[in-house]
Amino acid sequence: MKVDGNEVDEQIRVLLVDYDTIAQGVLKAVLEKGGIGEVVGVAPETNDLPRQLRALGPDVVIANVLGNGGAGALEVMEMVRNYSPDTPVIALTQNENDLNALNAVAAGVSAYVLRKNASAEVLAAVIQSV
């Protein structure tokens, strides 16, 4: 991956929290084929999130703003804070004016990205900024 024009050998370790298997596959492809990072785990529901945070030690968590076994990005952020406090959380949303995403950022989620804009370039820039 390139950061500030320089090649960086270390891959970002990403944990996805998303109930949508299609979205999981798309994000994994964008992240890995775009050379951004390695998806080290997927938690379709939050009941497995604490175990994966401890076992995998991700550099960043990317979470669907809604869903995930009834938990949204705010709940995911709280769990990450409890089990891996230095790990940033990026929320994904479908809507530009999603109050859940805006509230999540206001409460401490590092950033949010519109799914339609989740290209390799955008995700790389957002991940590097958090």
Secondary structure, 3 states (H helix, E strand, C coil): CEECCEECCCCEEEEEECCCHHHHHHHHHHHHHCCCEEEEEEECCHHHHHHHHHHHCCCEEEEECCCCCCCCHHHHHHHHHHHCCCCCEEEEECCCCCHHHHHHHHHCCCEEEEHHHCCHHHHHHHHHHC
